[in-house]
């Protein structure tokens, strides 16, 4: 846990200058409201990215005369998850905490409603995508605010040269830098053909089918592309449907062209596969590209981040937002909300995105055209399409639209990838569907 | 009571001091006071969490109402749970058997090394046991890496096709057991070595005079003299192996297709990652009856032999 303290002696509480600052802060209305604030942020993968957040908090703290302590908590080894669980049980801890994808809904009863924060932010920065709303809003109550830091799209990142050489696809022409995609031909049939060609050429696609997040997210997007739901929004188990059968059949064909060991891949495997020069395509945010830029620049020069192939029911890409939430046992809720509003301003979001080399994506629609994505290189424009600037694809999350408590279990227990592997390894379709139905039945308990 | 009061007039300070002094002089009191810090530590770090886990296991998913044994009943109806029970037993029993055999054989080798060089060998052989398992398992993870396995690279030199160490259920089970055996064998070795050193040399001499073969010496002298150590070591290792977490978590995270999950890793998956803490607590508590039965049988055997002696 990285810790930083921003201390400021509140020696001029009664002076005109301090009063002016307090009045200017929307939620810090009196000297009593200032006080102390404890914040737990996600510890960013990208070196140096925490510094932008730290500087922004310091700026806010000085302006509002609040003593802030910041912890950057890593998600490695589930430390952030464990911290959240511990704070929820102890009813004590940080005032503001970073909540990963499913956690706002999990802790809905313990979070302060954020409608008074979200409504002005949406007015100012534009609407949020459906996935953010699904994950962050329950029964009309905003549970937390989508954070810039850590939010990501896990779209395809491809080798320009290898796609051209093996499959005859010019991905830069399909997804030109600075312009809308011309990707009508980028559909699941052509994706399969390209996967086959690249496998035959010795540089297969690297799509994991393990139980970790990257694998589950990719499978989730392809299930959405077929309209394949396991549990519907009402909570009914609907896994035995034609769309699920279609996506399993598709995956079975696709798996023949993927490396044999994909069922055991974790979230690092796809990155290593691409950076080593073996793979043509992976599904990942630009962290793999950033590592290649540092460790294998000749490979980074050939990488291009772009959109998902379109399926029978549309073009879907996995979006994983982080959220900033405030516990209901927080002692300084007004200051906590004030800080979150400050961090959600366009200028703050841009600073965070720049510091993360374009990795972080704000969830608001007006904040997806920062310069960093157009300018990052090599090659120039490689990240232009990463934040989905032309709304070319629907941002989604695996297991949606099932009720959160069921969907979270589908996601964490990787039911979709397990179904794919079972069926692709020769299990009968009905047996796979029966197995899934039984698991889903278990997730529905209260 | 009146008699006691008469012989022990309360309120006399010098007598009170003297009885307190006597109490403090008792060996049992001193022993209790010396053990008190450990008792407190165990109460705080073991008894309280265990009690809390029992409490959690009796709550519903939302932790809002008491459901008694509802979570356990629910588990009994899940295929994945029975897969985890099977895998946990397979993992623990197989690993303990191999650790015991390897520990026994290596202890004999080390015992027969001349005393001068024995210390170095003992030290080297203990290395796998003293490295934190989370670290050494990471090294194994790289050896088993799906795409860049060093072991497969070695096999390729001899023209043997790569093995999906963590990609196929059978091989993944083999891999987690192998790593557990690698880490745990030195513990058995050092315990057995200590037991071997305590076997009186005269017994072997007498056996030799009687014309006992190598195997007969092992069977009729060494093993009976080591039985209690073997039983206690096996019990201790069984408990630790059943409760293992780090090896499976780091190496396979329970995959592929849940085929390597054991109680600890599945409890974590269900309880912490999946947000169903009561069910996770119920999974982890399921180890208790299994281990209690094993401990009862093993300890009863030891007590029986102790009374025979």
Interface residues (C-beta under 8 A of the other chain):
Chain A: X78 X81 X82 X85 X102 X106 X210 X211 X212 X259 X260 X261 X262 X263 X264 X265 X266 X269 X272 X273 X276 X278 X405 X408 X409 X412 X413 X418 X421 X422 X435 X438 X439 X442 X445 X446
Chain B: X60 X61 X62 X74 X77 X78 X79 X80 X146 X147 X148 X164 X166 X167 X172 X252 X253 X254 X255 X256 X257 X258 X269 X270 X272 X273 X274 X275 X276 X277
